[in-house]
Amino acid sequence: MSEAAAPAEPALIAFRGIEVAFGGKPILTGIDLDMHKGEFLCVVGPSGCGKTTLLRLAAGLLPPSAGRVLYEGHDIVGPQRDVAVVFQDYSDALLPWRTASGNVSLVYETLGTPRDERADRIASVLARVGLAEHADKYPSQLSGGMQQRLQIARCLAQEPKVWLMDEPFGALDAITRQSLQDEILRIVADTGTTVFFVTHDLEEAIYLGHRVIAMKPHPGRIAATYPVDLPHPRDQRTTPEQPEFMHLRRVLLEFIRGTQT
Amino acid sequence: MRLRAIDWRGAVLPVGVLATAEIAARLTDYQSSSLPRPSEIVAAAATALLDGSMLHATAQTLLSALGGLAIGASLGLIFGTLMGLFVIFNRLMEVTVESLRPIPSVALIPIALLIFGLGYAMEITLIAKTSFWPVLLLTIAAVRGVKPRLLEVARLLRMGLIARVFKIVIPAALPGIFVGFRIAVGAALVVAVTVEIAANPLGLGYAMMRAQESLRPDLVFAYLFWVGLVGWLINAALLWFQRRIFGTVAFRARP
């Protein structure tokens, strides 16, 4: 299990006694969760369970009504540049008036990367997501999968320690989704980053995660945690055929069914 | 290059009306000291164009309109961006803006005359006042309409205010802002000619007044049609520019 050695080192991101309410209506309650360095944590649950709210807390986009969100032991008071967020609605998250390289350049401009270094860095980041040939295209000229790759490239430029991904592949077709899943696993393996991955796709959660958190709605809370005991690297053909995968899928499916009745 | 931007079928009605008027005038042996025949108007226009007086007046009017637009649209853009971004600033300005806006520019001519006297400064000020409003209102709306996701991207990167405004907000709001600018251009021409007719001894409006005072209805009409033609040309140019810029892939939203 991935977190066997974890208790020794402090959590990279920790939620402590989180309560979130909007206009008196509780959205999240009693959230206590530790994410460790290098961990791939997947969060599943029915809509309205507060998965995205949890991600926004970690991103520093939303303060909790009560409790603390800690990043490397310090309270998160706002967004941080080494925490990257990948949104599901890639077409709204990209700047349509900038080309693919222009969108990546935004990060380097903001970080104050010297002008003469930018072109090389942009090219290398685009190459890592397979967009080297499309550097001069505008988002409207790219397919959905390519636009999401571009958003991932922009996050790569931040050289993040943590990826927060909010149903990033939810709007893509099955084939594109699978290839992007493998790309994310490869990027994570290369960079040793920590991932908080929100999804409604149970198989995706099992395939990607070291650990799957299942949430319940009204108000949103963590219902169960399932370690995923599957070997790495994962494989789109063989991993889903393993007994552990099928067992977890059944358990999670029963859990989701249970929350809907 | 792109003559397709202009649909020449639109010329059928005005040319047809003028031709009919000319034929009718010739058939009935029409004589009038106030309503000239179309051919007389065309002749007057040709003379005024050839001796340079019409082009000189046009340059004066356009110079005033351009100066006023530059000032008014810039201020509209600055205030509109601030009012669109900051609710507090909007609350602070709302009463002032909404009470100043209904005042007609023409009603400010006496004050402008007192302050600036006759000449460009007075006309440019009034045009600036006129073109400020459409740019202001459409900029506020366009800035408020910027997708919240884009602002979140800016927040996540911890972009400073200046970078956020120039790299995210204004480019995202530009199509809306440009609509305000087009309205401002139209209004600027109207106010320029109005101010020239009412007070200022400059430009097309004043040329029209002088033609009227020297009992030259043919020349008055020539200037009138010329003003219409200039306005139409400017609008066509702006439309072409709008299509050139905002019709491209960079501004086309993906369905």
Chai-1 contact restraints between the chains, C-beta under 6 A:
chainA,res_idxA,chainB,res_idxB,connection_type,confidence,min_distance_angstrom,max_distance_angstrom,comment,restraint_id
A,P79,B,R155,contact,1.0,0.0,6.0,A-B,restraint_1
A,P79,B,L156,contact,1.0,0.0,6.0,A-B,restraint_2
A,P79,B,R158,contact,1.0,0.0,6.0,A-B,restraint_3
A,R81,B,R158,contact,1.0,0.0,6.0,A-B,restraint_4
A,V85,B,L156,contact,1.0,0.0,6.0,A-B,restraint_5
A,S91,B,R254,contact,1.0,0.0,6.0,A-B,restraint_6
A,D92,B,K147,contact,1.0,0.0,6.0,A-B,restraint_7
A,D92,B,R149,contact,1.0,0.0,6.0,A-B,restraint_8
A,A93,B,R149,contact,1.0,0.0,6.0,A-B,restraint_9
A,A93,B,V153,contact,1.0,0.0,6.0,A-B,restraint_10
A,W97,B,P171,contact,1.0,0.0,6.0,A-B,restraint_11
A,W97,B,A250,contact,1.0,0.0,6.0,A-B,restraint_12
A,T110,B,L157,contact,1.0,0.0,6.0,A-B,restraint_13
A,T110,B,M159,contact,1.0,0.0,6.0,A-B,restraint_14
A,Y138,B,V249,contact,1.0,0.0,6.0,A-B,restraint_15
A,Y138,B,A250,contact,1.0,0.0,6.0,A-B,restraint_16
A,S140,B,V249,contact,1.0,0.0,6.0,A-B,restraint_17
A,S140,B,R252,contact,1.0,0.0,6.0,A-B,restraint_18
A,S140,B,R254,contact,1.0,0.0,6.0,A-B,restraint_19
A,Q141,B,V249,contact,1.0,0.0,6.0,A-B,restraint_20
